[in-house]
Amino acid sequence: MAAGLGAAGLGLAWLAYARAQLPYSETGSYFDGDVVLHAQAIEVFALLAVLCLLAACAMWWCALRVRRRNVRAAGG
């Protein structure tokens, strides 16, 4: 699950970066010829990427703690 969230976070970060590189119009939108995105969409993508990456790190840390506890309980 942590790997899936990490991959989603990296994908969203890439999407936010790619969208931020699009030309910006004076109306407050990004456009690439046929798709128009509002400026706030970039911030939402970036926020979701950060949240996914934080959740992935938290899950990884918890899994590490559980694994260490199980090794100690098994006598290793």
mmJSON file of the N, C-alpha and C atoms, coordinates in Angstrom:
{"data_MODEL":{"atom_site":{
"group_PDB":["ATOM","ATOM","ATOM","ATOM","ATOM","ATOM","ATOM","ATOM","ATOM","ATOM","ATOM","ATOM","ATOM","ATOM","ATOM","ATOM","ATOM","ATOM","ATOM","ATOM","ATOM","ATOM","ATOM","ATOM","ATOM","ATOM","ATOM","ATOM","ATOM","ATOM","ATOM","ATOM","ATOM","ATOM","ATOM","ATOM","ATOM","ATOM","ATOM","ATOM","ATOM","ATOM","ATOM","ATOM","ATOM","ATOM","ATOM","ATOM","ATOM","ATOM","ATOM","ATOM","ATOM","ATOM","ATOM","ATOM","ATOM","ATOM","ATOM","ATOM","ATOM","ATOM","ATOM","ATOM","ATOM","ATOM","ATOM","ATOM","ATOM","ATOM","ATOM","ATOM","ATOM","ATOM","ATOM","ATOM","ATOM","ATOM","ATOM","ATOM","ATOM","ATOM","ATOM","ATOM","ATOM","ATOM","ATOM","ATOM","ATOM","ATOM","ATOM","ATOM","ATOM","ATOM","ATOM","ATOM","ATOM","ATOM","ATOM","ATOM","ATOM","ATOM","ATOM","ATOM","ATOM","ATOM","ATOM","ATOM","ATOM","ATOM","ATOM","ATOM","ATOM","ATOM","ATOM","ATOM","ATOM","ATOM","ATOM","ATOM","ATOM","ATOM","ATOM","ATOM","ATOM","ATOM","ATOM","ATOM","ATOM","ATOM","ATOM","ATOM","ATOM","ATOM","ATOM","ATOM","ATOM","ATOM","ATOM","ATOM","ATOM","ATOM","ATOM","ATOM","ATOM","ATOM","ATOM","ATOM","ATOM","ATOM","ATOM","ATOM","ATOM","ATOM","ATOM","ATOM","ATOM","ATOM","ATOM","ATOM","ATOM","ATOM","ATOM","ATOM","ATOM","ATOM","ATOM","ATOM","ATOM","ATOM","ATOM","ATOM","ATOM","ATOM","ATOM","ATOM","ATOM","ATOM","ATOM","ATOM","ATOM","ATOM","ATOM","ATOM","ATOM","ATOM","ATOM","ATOM","ATOM","ATOM","ATOM","ATOM","ATOM","ATOM","ATOM","ATOM","ATOM","ATOM","ATOM","ATOM","ATOM","ATOM","ATOM","ATOM","ATOM","ATOM","ATOM","ATOM","ATOM","ATOM","ATOM","ATOM","ATOM","ATOM","ATOM","ATOM","ATOM","ATOM","ATOM","ATOM","ATOM","ATOM","ATOM","ATOM","ATOM","ATOM","ATOM","ATOM"],
"id":[1,2,3,4,5,6,7,8,9,10,11,12,13,14,15,16,17,18,19,20,21,22,23,24,25,26,27,28,29,30,31,32,33,34,35,36,37,38,39,40,41,42,43,44,45,46,47,48,49,50,51,52,53,54,55,56,57,58,59,60,61,62,63,64,65,66,67,68,69,70,71,72,73,74,75,76,77,78,79,80,81,82,83,84,85,86,87,88,89,90,91,92,93,94,95,96,97,98,99,100,101,102,103,104,105,106,107,108,109,110,111,112,113,114,115,116,117,118,119,120,121,122,123,124,125,126,127,128,129,130,131,132,133,134,135,136,137,138,139,140,141,142,143,144,145,146,147,148,149,150,151,152,153,154,155,156,157,158,159,160,161,162,163,164,165,166,167,168,169,170,171,172,173,174,175,176,177,178,179,180,181,182,183,184,185,186,187,188,189,190,191,192,193,194,195,196,197,198,199,200,201,202,203,204,205,206,207,208,209,210,211,212,213,214,215,216,217,218,219,220,221,222,223,224,225,226,227,228],
"type_symbol":["N","C","C","N","C","C","N","C","C","N","C","C","N","C","C","N","C","C","N","C","C","N","C","C","N","C","C","N","C","C","N","C","C","N","C","C","N","C","C","N","C","C","N","C","C","N","C","C","N","C","C","N","C","C","N","C","C","N","C","C","N","C","C","N","C","C","N","C","C","N","C","C","N","C","C","N","C","C","N","C","C","N","C","C","N","C","C","N","C","C","N","C","C","N","C","C","N","C","C","N","C","C","N","C","C","N","C","C","N","C","C","N","C","C","N","C","C","N","C","C","N","C","C","N","C","C","N","C","C","N","C","C","N","C","C","N","C","C","N","C","C","N","C","C","N","C","C","N","C","C","N","C","C","N","C","C","N","C","C","N","C","C","N","C","C","N","C","C","N","C","C","N","C","C","N","C","C","N","C","C","N","C","C","N","C","C","N","C","C","N","C","C","N","C","C","N","C","C","N","C","C","N","C","C","N","C","C","N","C","C","N","C","C","N","C","C","N","C","C","N","C","C","N","C","C","N","C","C"],
"label_atom_id":["N","CA","C","N","CA","C","N","CA","C","N","CA","C","N","CA","C","N","CA","C","N","CA","C","N","CA","C","N","CA","C","N","CA","C","N","CA","C","N","CA","C","N","CA","C","N","CA","C","N","CA","C","N","CA","C","N","CA","C","N","CA","C","N","CA","C","N","CA","C","N","CA","C","N","CA","C","N","CA","C","N","CA","C","N","CA","C","N","CA","C","N","CA","C","N","CA","C","N","CA","C","N","CA","C","N","CA","C","N","CA","C","N","CA","C","N","CA","C","N","CA","C","N","CA","C","N","CA","C","N","CA","C","N","CA","C","N","CA","C","N","CA","C","N","CA","C","N","CA","C","N","CA","C","N","CA","C","N","CA","C","N","CA","C","N","CA","C","N","CA","C","N","CA","C","N","CA","C","N","CA","C","N","CA","C","N","CA","C","N","CA","C","N","CA","C","N","CA","C","N","CA","C","N","CA","C","N","CA","C","N","CA","C","N","CA","C","N","CA","C","N","CA","C","N","CA","C","N","CA","C","N","CA","C","N","CA","C","N","CA","C","N","CA","C","N","CA","C","N","CA","C","N","CA","C","N","CA","C","N","CA","C","N","CA","C"],
"label_alt_id":[null,null,null,null,null,null,null,null,null,null,null,null,null,null,null,null,null,null,null,null,null,null,null,null,null,null,null,null,null,null,null,null,null,null,null,null,null,null,null,null,null,null,null,null,null,null,null,null,null,null,null,null,null,null,null,null,null,null,null,null,null,null,null,null,null,null,null,null,null,null,null,null,null,null,null,null,null,null,null,null,null,null,null,null,null,null,null,null,null,null,null,null,null,null,null,null,null,null,null,null,null,null,null,null,null,null,null,null,null,null,null,null,null,null,null,null,null,null,null,null,null,null,null,null,null,null,null,null,null,null,null,null,null,null,null,null,null,null,null,null,null,null,null,null,null,null,null,null,null,null,null,null,null,null,null,null,null,null,null,null,null,null,null,null,null,null,null,null,null,null,null,null,null,null,null,null,null,null,null,null,null,null,null,null,null,null,null,null,null,null,null,null,null,null,null,null,null,null,null,null,null,null,null,null,null,null,null,null,null,null,null,null,null,null,null,null,null,null,null,null,null,null,null,null,null,null,null,null],
"label_comp_id":["MET","MET","MET","ALA","ALA","ALA","ALA","ALA","ALA","GLY","GLY","GLY","LEU","LEU","LEU","GLY","GLY","GLY","ALA","ALA","ALA","ALA","ALA","ALA","GLY","GLY","GLY","LEU","LEU","LEU","GLY","GLY","GLY","LEU","LEU","LEU","ALA","ALA","ALA","TRP","TRP","TRP","LEU","LEU","LEU","ALA","ALA","ALA","TYR","TYR","TYR","ALA","ALA","ALA","ARG","ARG","ARG","ALA","ALA","ALA","GLN","GLN","GLN","LEU","LEU","LEU","PRO","PRO","PRO","TYR","TYR","TYR","SER","SER","SER","GLU","GLU","GLU","THR","THR","THR","GLY","GLY","GLY","SER","SER","SER","TYR","TYR","TYR","PHE","PHE","PHE","ASP","ASP","ASP","GLY","GLY","GLY","ASP","ASP","ASP","VAL","VAL","VAL","VAL","VAL","VAL","LEU","LEU","LEU","HIS","HIS","HIS","ALA","ALA","ALA","GLN","GLN","GLN","ALA","ALA","ALA","ILE","ILE","ILE","GLU","GLU","GLU","VAL","VAL","VAL","PHE","PHE","PHE","ALA","ALA","ALA","LEU","LEU","LEU","LEU","LEU","LEU","ALA","ALA","ALA","VAL","VAL","VAL","LEU","LEU","LEU","CYS","CYS","CYS","LEU","LEU","LEU","LEU","LEU","LEU","ALA","ALA","ALA","ALA","ALA","ALA","CYS","CYS","CYS","ALA","ALA","ALA","MET","MET","MET","TRP","TRP","TRP","TRP","TRP","TRP","CYS","CYS","CYS","ALA","ALA","ALA","LEU","LEU","LEU","ARG","ARG","ARG","VAL","VAL","VAL","ARG","ARG","ARG","ARG","ARG","ARG","ARG","ARG","ARG","ASN","ASN","ASN","VAL","VAL","VAL","ARG","ARG","ARG","ALA","ALA","ALA","ALA","ALA","ALA","GLY","GLY","GLY","GLY","GLY","GLY"],
"label_asym_id":["A","A","A","A","A","A","A","A","A","A","A","A","A","A","A","A","A","A","A","A","A","A","A","A","A","A","A","A","A","A","A","A","A","A","A","A","A","A","A","A","A","A","A","A","A","A","A","A","A","A","A","A","A","A","A","A","A","A","A","A","A","A","A","A","A","A","A","A","A","A","A","A","A","A","A","A","A","A","A","A","A","A","A","A","A","A","A","A","A","A","A","A","A","A","A","A","A","A","A","A","A","A","A","A","A","A","A","A","A","A","A","A","A","A","A","A","A","A","A","A","A","A","A","A","A","A","A","A","A","A","A","A","A","A","A","A","A","A","A","A","A","A","A","A","A","A","A","A","A","A","A","A","A","A","A","A","A","A","A","A","A","A","A","A","A","A","A","A","A","A","A","A","A","A","A","A","A","A","A","A","A","A","A","A","A","A","A","A","A","A","A","A","A","A","A","A","A","A","A","A","A","A","A","A","A","A","A","A","A","A","A","A","A","A","A","A","A","A","A","A","A","A","A","A","A","A","A","A"],
"label_entity_id":["1","1","1","1","1","1","1","1","1","1","1","1","1","1","1","1","1","1","1","1","1","1","1","1","1","1","1","1","1","1","1","1","1","1","1","1","1","1","1","1","1","1","1","1","1","1","1","1","1","1","1","1","1","1","1","1","1","1","1","1","1","1","1","1","1","1","1","1","1","1","1","1","1","1","1","1","1","1","1","1","1","1","1","1","1","1","1","1","1","1","1","1","1","1","1","1","1","1","1","1","1","1","1","1","1","1","1","1","1","1","1","1","1","1","1","1","1","1","1","1","1","1","1","1","1","1","1","1","1","1","1","1","1","1","1","1","1","1","1","1","1","1","1","1","1","1","1","1","1","1","1","1","1","1","1","1","1","1","1","1","1","1","1","1","1","1","1","1","1","1","1","1","1","1","1","1","1","1","1","1","1","1","1","1","1","1","1","1","1","1","1","1","1","1","1","1","1","1","1","1","1","1","1","1","1","1","1","1","1","1","1","1","1","1","1","1","1","1","1","1","1","1","1","1","1","1","1","1"],
"label_seq_id":[1,1,1,2,2,2,3,3,3,4,4,4,5,5,5,6,6,6,7,7,7,8,8,8,9,9,9,10,10,10,11,11,11,12,12,12,13,13,13,14,14,14,15,15,15,16,16,16,17,17,17,18,18,18,19,19,19,20,20,20,21,21,21,22,22,22,23,23,23,24,24,24,25,25,25,26,26,26,27,27,27,28,28,28,29,29,29,30,30,30,31,31,31,32,32,32,33,33,33,34,34,34,35,35,35,36,36,36,37,37,37,38,38,38,39,39,39,40,40,40,41,41,41,42,42,42,43,43,43,44,44,44,45,45,45,46,46,46,47,47,47,48,48,48,49,49,49,50,50,50,51,51,51,52,52,52,53,53,53,54,54,54,55,55,55,56,56,56,57,57,57,58,58,58,59,59,59,60,60,60,61,61,61,62,62,62,63,63,63,64,64,64,65,65,65,66,66,66,67,67,67,68,68,68,69,69,69,70,70,70,71,71,71,72,72,72,73,73,73,74,74,74,75,75,75,76,76,76],
"pdbx_PDB_ins_code":[null,null,null,null,null,null,null,null,null,null,null,null,null,null,null,null,null,null,null,null,null,null,null,null,null,null,null,null,null,null,null,null,null,null,null,null,null,null,null,null,null,null,null,null,null,null,null,null,null,null,null,null,null,null,null,null,null,null,null,null,null,null,null,null,null,null,null,null,null,null,null,null,null,null,null,null,null,null,null,null,null,null,null,null,null,null,null,null,null,null,null,null,null,null,null,null,null,null,null,null,null,null,null,null,null,null,null,null,null,null,null,null,null,null,null,null,null,null,null,null,null,null,null,null,null,null,null,null,null,null,null,null,null,null,null,null,null,null,null,null,null,null,null,null,null,null,null,null,null,null,null,null,null,null,null,null,null,null,null,null,null,null,null,null,null,null,null,null,null,null,null,null,null,null,null,null,null,null,null,null,null,null,null,null,null,null,null,null,null,null,null,null,null,null,null,null,null,null,null,null,null,null,null,null,null,null,null,null,null,null,null,null,null,null,null,null,null,null,null,null,null,null,null,null,null,null,null,null],
"Cartn_x":[0.829,0.0,0.877,1.963,2.873,3.484,3.827,4.408,3.389,2.15,1.102,0.879,0.838,0.676,1.904,3.072,4.289,4.282,3.864,3.782,2.739,1.611,0.573,1.081,1.798,2.355,3.354,4.221,5.185,4.485,3.45,2.691,1.998,1.412,0.75,1.755,2.926,3.961,4.412,4.577,4.965,3.869,2.613,1.496,1.445,1.629,1.624,2.756,3.929,5.068,4.811,4.297,4.033,2.977,1.95,0.9,1.41,2.307,2.843,3.729,4.24,5.095,4.304,2.982,2.148,2.101,1.831,1.686,0.525,0.688,-0.294,-0.971,-2.303,-3.027,-3.352,-3.738,-4.076,-5.404,-6.182,-7.447,-7.263,-6.027,-5.763,-5.858,-5.573,-5.665,-4.401,-4.114,-3.048,-3.694,-3.024,-3.608,-2.501,-2.844,-1.881,-2.429,-3.362,-3.935,-5.376,-5.68,-7.065,-7.61,-6.758,-7.198,-6.866,-7.847,-7.649,-7.767,-6.755,-6.76,-6.714,-7.475,-7.414,-6.147,-5.656,-4.398,-4.471,-5.641,-5.772,-5.594,-5.77,-5.614,-4.182,-3.212,-1.808,-1.563,-2.112,-1.928,-2.6,-3.756,-4.454,-3.651,-3.117,-2.284,-1.063,-0.427,0.759,0.398,-0.718,-1.15,-1.455,-2.153,-2.45,-1.172,-0.2,1.078,1.781,1.81,2.455,1.723,0.412,-0.352,-0.122,-0.1,0.158,1.558,2.547,3.916,4.063,3.405,3.452,2.779,1.645,0.957,1.807,2.486,3.354,4.505,5.103,6.196,5.696,4.525,3.963,3.683,3.132,2.858,4.145,5.15,6.433,7.046,7.004,7.556,6.803,5.484,4.695,5.019,5.155,5.488,6.855,7.796,9.121,9.039,8.261,8.104,7.459,6.437,5.759,6.714,7.482,8.428,9.491,10.016,11.013,10.413,9.183,8.522,8.314,7.941,7.738,9.044,10.146,11.451,11.862,11.67,12.002,11.147,9.856,8.949,9.272,9.846,10.188,11.529,12.214,13.472,14.688,14.54,15.646,16.272],
"Cartn_y":[-1.188,0.0,1.256,1.204,2.348,2.583,1.503,1.648,2.242,1.835,2.379,3.861,4.253,5.676,6.475,5.886,6.566,6.776,5.753,5.883,6.918,6.921,7.919,9.326,9.468,10.776,11.268,10.367,10.763,11.101,10.341,10.629,11.981,12.274,13.57,14.722,14.495,15.533,15.807,14.739,14.91,15.656,15.297,15.953,17.44,17.775,19.183,19.945,19.329,19.988,20.174,19.13,19.216,20.278,20.347,21.349,22.758,22.901,24.227,24.758,23.893,24.32,24.791,24.613,25.042,26.569,27.125,28.583,29.09,30.249,30.845,32.013,32.032,33.118,34.223,35.36,36.497,36.295,35.287,35.008,34.13,33.727,32.917,31.431,31.01,29.597,29.141,27.86,27.23,26.543,26.548,25.885,25.255,24.136,23.453,23.302,24.125,24.067,23.63,22.528,22.053,21.85,21.882,21.7,22.955,23.451,24.624,24.2,24.512,24.213,25.512,25.58,26.753,26.697,27.848,27.925,27.135,27.058,26.348,24.846,24.312,22.879,22.442,23.274,22.943,22.794,23.7,23.652,22.421,22.05,20.866,19.61,19.51,18.362,18.275,19.405,19.422,19.035,19.532,19.196,17.705,17.157,15.72,14.888,15.349,14.64,14.616,15.752,15.815,14.926,14.952,14.112,12.624,12.233,10.831,10.414,11.259,10.921,10.863,11.761,11.712,10.448,10.085,8.862,7.633,7.624,6.5,6.377,7.499,7.477,6.996,7.442,7.016,5.516,5.006,3.566,2.755,3.235,2.544,2.502,3.63,3.703,2.754,2.72,1.806,0.348,0.037,-1.332,-1.727,-0.814,-1.087,-1.351,-0.557,-0.737,-2.084,-2.453,-3.73,-4.88,-4.784,-5.845,-6.005,-4.886,-4.955,-5.573,-5.213,-5.759,-7.266,-7.695,-9.129,-9.909,-9.311,-9.986,-10.125,-9.086,-9.17,-10.185,-10.215,-11.166,-12.611,-12.81,-14.161,-14.609,-13.702,-14.057,-13.823,-13.044,-12.819,-11.54],
"Cartn_z":[0.0,0.0,0.0,0.758,0.793,-0.588,-1.275,-2.612,-3.583,-3.47,-4.334,-4.093,-2.826,-2.516,-2.945,-2.786,-3.233,-4.734,-5.473,-6.93,-7.327,-6.645,-6.929,-6.628,-5.521,-5.166,-6.193,-6.667,-7.69,-9.002,-9.333,-10.545,-10.472,-9.333,-9.169,-9.169,-8.582,-8.598,-10.026,-10.824,-12.22,-12.99,-12.718,-13.389,-13.041,-11.77,-11.366,-12.044,-12.102,-12.753,-14.246,-14.892,-16.333,-16.63,-15.814,-16.035,-15.76,-14.799,-14.473,-15.599,-16.454,-17.558,-18.77,-18.751,-19.877,-19.938,-21.125,-21.239,-20.388,-19.819,-18.91,-19.615,-19.597,-20.259,-19.263,-19.791,-18.924,-18.188,-18.574,-17.895,-16.658,-16.375,-15.196,-15.448,-16.663,-17.018,-17.734,-17.594,-18.364,-19.553,-20.683,-21.841,-22.671,-23.337,-24.204,-25.619,-25.986,-27.321,-27.315,-26.63,-26.616,-25.207,-24.183,-22.796,-22.01,-21.258,-20.419,-18.96,-18.171,-16.731,-15.952,-14.904,-14.042,-13.21,-12.795,-12.053,-10.746,-10.136,-8.87,-9.031,-10.227,-10.446,-10.152,-10.469,-10.223,-8.729,-7.942,-6.487,-5.888,-6.417,-5.924,-6.235,-7.455,-7.811,-6.885,-6.631,-5.774,-4.337,-3.833,-2.481,-2.354,-3.333,-3.314,-3.398,-4.172,-4.265,-2.917,-2.236,-0.921,0.073,0.072,0.996,0.731,-0.53,-0.868,-0.423,-0.663,-0.269,1.249,1.974,3.437,3.966,3.38,3.801,3.495,2.356,1.999,2.987,3.361,4.345,5.705,6.108,7.396,7.392,6.295,6.214,6.207,5.505,5.478,6.874,7.589,8.941,9.874,9.795,10.636,10.305,9.043,8.66,9.197,9.177,9.733,11.226,11.944,13.398,13.715,12.972,13.206,12.924,11.859,11.521,12.606,13.115,14.194,15.452,15.762,16.953,16.802,15.606,15.368,15.445,14.981,15.058,16.508,17.31,18.747,19.46,19.126,19.783,19.419,18.235,17.809,18.39,19.066,19.701,18.831,17.798,16.863,17.074],
"occupancy":[1.0,1.0,1.0,1.0,1.0,1.0,1.0,1.0,1.0,1.0,1.0,1.0,1.0,1.0,1.0,1.0,1.0,1.0,1.0,1.0,1.0,1.0,1.0,1.0,1.0,1.0,1.0,1.0,1.0,1.0,1.0,1.0,1.0,1.0,1.0,1.0,1.0,1.0,1.0,1.0,1.0,1.0,1.0,1.0,1.0,1.0,1.0,1.0,1.0,1.0,1.0,1.0,1.0,1.0,1.0,1.0,1.0,1.0,1.0,1.0,1.0,1.0,1.0,1.0,1.0,1.0,1.0,1.0,1.0,1.0,1.0,1.0,1.0,1.0,1.0,1.0,1.0,1.0,1.0,1.0,1.0,1.0,1.0,1.0,1.0,1.0,1.0,1.0,1.0,1.0,1.0,1.0,1.0,1.0,1.0,1.0,1.0,1.0,1.0,1.0,1.0,1.0,1.0,1.0,1.0,1.0,1.0,1.0,1.0,1.0,1.0,1.0,1.0,1.0,1.0,1.0,1.0,1.0,1.0,1.0,1.0,1.0,1.0,1.0,1.0,1.0,1.0,1.0,1.0,1.0,1.0,1.0,1.0,1.0,1.0,1.0,1.0,1.0,1.0,1.0,1.0,1.0,1.0,1.0,1.0,1.0,1.0,1.0,1.0,1.0,1.0,1.0,1.0,1.0,1.0,1.0,1.0,1.0,1.0,1.0,1.0,1.0,1.0,1.0,1.0,1.0,1.0,1.0,1.0,1.0,1.0,1.0,1.0,1.0,1.0,1.0,1.0,1.0,1.0,1.0,1.0,1.0,1.0,1.0,1.0,1.0,1.0,1.0,1.0,1.0,1.0,1.0,1.0,1.0,1.0,1.0,1.0,1.0,1.0,1.0,1.0,1.0,1.0,1.0,1.0,1.0,1.0,1.0,1.0,1.0,1.0,1.0,1.0,1.0,1.0,1.0,1.0,1.0,1.0,1.0,1.0,1.0,1.0,1.0,1.0,1.0,1.0,1.0],
"B_iso_or_equiv":[0.0,0.0,0.0,0.0,0.0,0.0,0.0,0.0,0.0,0.0,0.0,0.0,0.0,0.0,0.0,0.0,0.0,0.0,0.0,0.0,0.0,0.0,0.0,0.0,0.0,0.0,0.0,0.0,0.0,0.0,0.0,0.0,0.0,0.0,0.0,0.0,0.0,0.0,0.0,0.0,0.0,0.0,0.0,0.0,0.0,0.0,0.0,0.0,0.0,0.0,0.0,0.0,0.0,0.0,0.0,0.0,0.0,0.0,0.0,0.0,0.0,0.0,0.0,0.0,0.0,0.0,0.0,0.0,0.0,0.0,0.0,0.0,0.0,0.0,0.0,0.0,0.0,0.0,0.0,0.0,0.0,0.0,0.0,0.0,0.0,0.0,0.0,0.0,0.0,0.0,0.0,0.0,0.0,0.0,0.0,0.0,0.0,0.0,0.0,0.0,0.0,0.0,0.0,0.0,0.0,0.0,0.0,0.0,0.0,0.0,0.0,0.0,0.0,0.0,0.0,0.0,0.0,0.0,0.0,0.0,0.0,0.0,0.0,0.0,0.0,0.0,0.0,0.0,0.0,0.0,0.0,0.0,0.0,0.0,0.0,0.0,0.0,0.0,0.0,0.0,0.0,0.0,0.0,0.0,0.0,0.0,0.0,0.0,0.0,0.0,0.0,0.0,0.0,0.0,0.0,0.0,0.0,0.0,0.0,0.0,0.0,0.0,0.0,0.0,0.0,0.0,0.0,0.0,0.0,0.0,0.0,0.0,0.0,0.0,0.0,0.0,0.0,0.0,0.0,0.0,0.0,0.0,0.0,0.0,0.0,0.0,0.0,0.0,0.0,0.0,0.0,0.0,0.0,0.0,0.0,0.0,0.0,0.0,0.0,0.0,0.0,0.0,0.0,0.0,0.0,0.0,0.0,0.0,0.0,0.0,0.0,0.0,0.0,0.0,0.0,0.0,0.0,0.0,0.0,0.0,0.0,0.0,0.0,0.0,0.0,0.0,0.0,0.0],
"pdbx_formal_charge":[null,null,null,null,null,null,null,null,null,null,null,null,null,null,null,null,null,null,null,null,null,null,null,null,null,null,null,null,null,null,null,null,null,null,null,null,null,null,null,null,null,null,null,null,null,null,null,null,null,null,null,null,null,null,null,null,null,null,null,null,null,null,null,null,null,null,null,null,null,null,null,null,null,null,null,null,null,null,null,null,null,null,null,null,null,null,null,null,null,null,null,null,null,null,null,null,null,null,null,null,null,null,null,null,null,null,null,null,null,null,null,null,null,null,null,null,null,null,null,null,null,null,null,null,null,null,null,null,null,null,null,null,null,null,null,null,null,null,null,null,null,null,null,null,null,null,null,null,null,null,null,null,null,null,null,null,null,null,null,null,null,null,null,null,null,null,null,null,null,null,null,null,null,null,null,null,null,null,null,null,null,null,null,null,null,null,null,null,null,null,null,null,null,null,null,null,null,null,null,null,null,null,null,null,null,null,null,null,null,null,null,null,null,null,null,null,null,null,null,null,null,null,null,null,null,null,null,null],
"auth_seq_id":[1,1,1,2,2,2,3,3,3,4,4,4,5,5,5,6,6,6,7,7,7,8,8,8,9,9,9,10,10,10,11,11,11,12,12,12,13,13,13,14,14,14,15,15,15,16,16,16,17,17,17,18,18,18,19,19,19,20,20,20,21,21,21,22,22,22,23,23,23,24,24,24,25,25,25,26,26,26,27,27,27,28,28,28,29,29,29,30,30,30,31,31,31,32,32,32,33,33,33,34,34,34,35,35,35,36,36,36,37,37,37,38,38,38,39,39,39,40,40,40,41,41,41,42,42,42,43,43,43,44,44,44,45,45,45,46,46,46,47,47,47,48,48,48,49,49,49,50,50,50,51,51,51,52,52,52,53,53,53,54,54,54,55,55,55,56,56,56,57,57,57,58,58,58,59,59,59,60,60,60,61,61,61,62,62,62,63,63,63,64,64,64,65,65,65,66,66,66,67,67,67,68,68,68,69,69,69,70,70,70,71,71,71,72,72,72,73,73,73,74,74,74,75,75,75,76,76,76],
"auth_comp_id":["MET","MET","MET","ALA","ALA","ALA","ALA","ALA","ALA","GLY","GLY","GLY","LEU","LEU","LEU","GLY","GLY","GLY","ALA","ALA","ALA","ALA","ALA","ALA","GLY","GLY","GLY","LEU","LEU","LEU","GLY","GLY","GLY","LEU","LEU","LEU","ALA","ALA","ALA","TRP","TRP","TRP","LEU","LEU","LEU","ALA","ALA","ALA","TYR","TYR","TYR","ALA","ALA","ALA","ARG","ARG","ARG","ALA","ALA","ALA","GLN","GLN","GLN","LEU","LEU","LEU","PRO","PRO","PRO","TYR","TYR","TYR","SER","SER","SER","GLU","GLU","GLU","THR","THR","THR","GLY","GLY","GLY","SER","SER","SER","TYR","TYR","TYR","PHE","PHE","PHE","ASP","ASP","ASP","GLY","GLY","GLY","ASP","ASP","ASP","VAL","VAL","VAL","VAL","VAL","VAL","LEU","LEU","LEU","HIS","HIS","HIS","ALA","ALA","ALA","GLN","GLN","GLN","ALA","ALA","ALA","ILE","ILE","ILE","GLU","GLU","GLU","VAL","VAL","VAL","PHE","PHE","PHE","ALA","ALA","ALA","LEU","LEU","LEU","LEU","LEU","LEU","ALA","ALA","ALA","VAL","VAL","VAL","LEU","LEU","LEU","CYS","CYS","CYS","LEU","LEU","LEU","LEU","LEU","LEU","ALA","ALA","ALA","ALA","ALA","ALA","CYS","CYS","CYS","ALA","ALA","ALA","MET","MET","MET","TRP","TRP","TRP","TRP","TRP","TRP","CYS","CYS","CYS","ALA","ALA","ALA","LEU","LEU","LEU","ARG","ARG","ARG","VAL","VAL","VAL","ARG","ARG","ARG","ARG","ARG","ARG","ARG","ARG","ARG","ASN","ASN","ASN","VAL","VAL","VAL","ARG","ARG","ARG","ALA","ALA","ALA","ALA","ALA","ALA","GLY","GLY","GLY","GLY","GLY","GLY"],
"auth_asym_id":["A","A","A","A","A","A","A","A","A","A","A","A","A","A","A","A","A","A","A","A","A","A","A","A","A","A","A","A","A","A","A","A","A","A","A","A","A","A","A","A","A","A","A","A","A","A","A","A","A","A","A","A","A","A","A","A","A","A","A","A","A","A","A","A","A","A","A","A","A","A","A","A","A","A","A","A","A","A","A","A","A","A","A","A","A","A","A","A","A","A","A","A","A","A","A","A","A","A","A","A","A","A","A","A","A","A","A","A","A","A","A","A","A","A","A","A","A","A","A","A","A","A","A","A","A","A","A","A","A","A","A","A","A","A","A","A","A","A","A","A","A","A","A","A","A","A","A","A","A","A","A","A","A","A","A","A","A","A","A","A","A","A","A","A","A","A","A","A","A","A","A","A","A","A","A","A","A","A","A","A","A","A","A","A","A","A","A","A","A","A","A","A","A","A","A","A","A","A","A","A","A","A","A","A","A","A","A","A","A","A","A","A","A","A","A","A","A","A","A","A","A","A","A","A","A","A","A","A"],
"auth_atom_id":["N","CA","C","N","CA","C","N","CA","C","N","CA","C","N","CA","C","N","CA","C","N","CA","C","N","CA","C","N","CA","C","N","CA","C","N","CA","C","N","CA","C","N","CA","C","N","CA","C","N","CA","C","N","CA","C","N","CA","C","N","CA","C","N","CA","C","N","CA","C","N","CA","C","N","CA","C","N","CA","C","N","CA","C","N","CA","C","N","CA","C","N","CA","C","N","CA","C","N","CA","C","N","CA","C","N","CA","C","N","CA","C","N","CA","C","N","CA","C","N","CA","C","N","CA","C","N","CA","C","N","CA","C","N","CA","C","N","CA","C","N","CA","C","N","CA","C","N","CA","C","N","CA","C","N","CA","C","N","CA","C","N","CA","C","N","CA","C","N","CA","C","N","CA","C","N","CA","C","N","CA","C","N","CA","C","N","CA","C","N","CA","C","N","CA","C","N","CA","C","N","CA","C","N","CA","C","N","CA","C","N","CA","C","N","CA","C","N","CA","C","N","CA","C","N","CA","C","N","CA","C","N","CA","C","N","CA","C","N","CA","C","N","CA","C","N","CA","C","N","CA","C","N","CA","C","N","CA","C","N","CA","C","N","CA","C"],
"pdbx_PDB_model_num":[1,1,1,1,1,1,1,1,1,1,1,1,1,1,1,1,1,1,1,1,1,1,1,1,1,1,1,1,1,1,1,1,1,1,1,1,1,1,1,1,1,1,1,1,1,1,1,1,1,1,1,1,1,1,1,1,1,1,1,1,1,1,1,1,1,1,1,1,1,1,1,1,1,1,1,1,1,1,1,1,1,1,1,1,1,1,1,1,1,1,1,1,1,1,1,1,1,1,1,1,1,1,1,1,1,1,1,1,1,1,1,1,1,1,1,1,1,1,1,1,1,1,1,1,1,1,1,1,1,1,1,1,1,1,1,1,1,1,1,1,1,1,1,1,1,1,1,1,1,1,1,1,1,1,1,1,1,1,1,1,1,1,1,1,1,1,1,1,1,1,1,1,1,1,1,1,1,1,1,1,1,1,1,1,1,1,1,1,1,1,1,1,1,1,1,1,1,1,1,1,1,1,1,1,1,1,1,1,1,1,1,1,1,1,1,1,1,1,1,1,1,1,1,1,1,1,1,1]
}}}
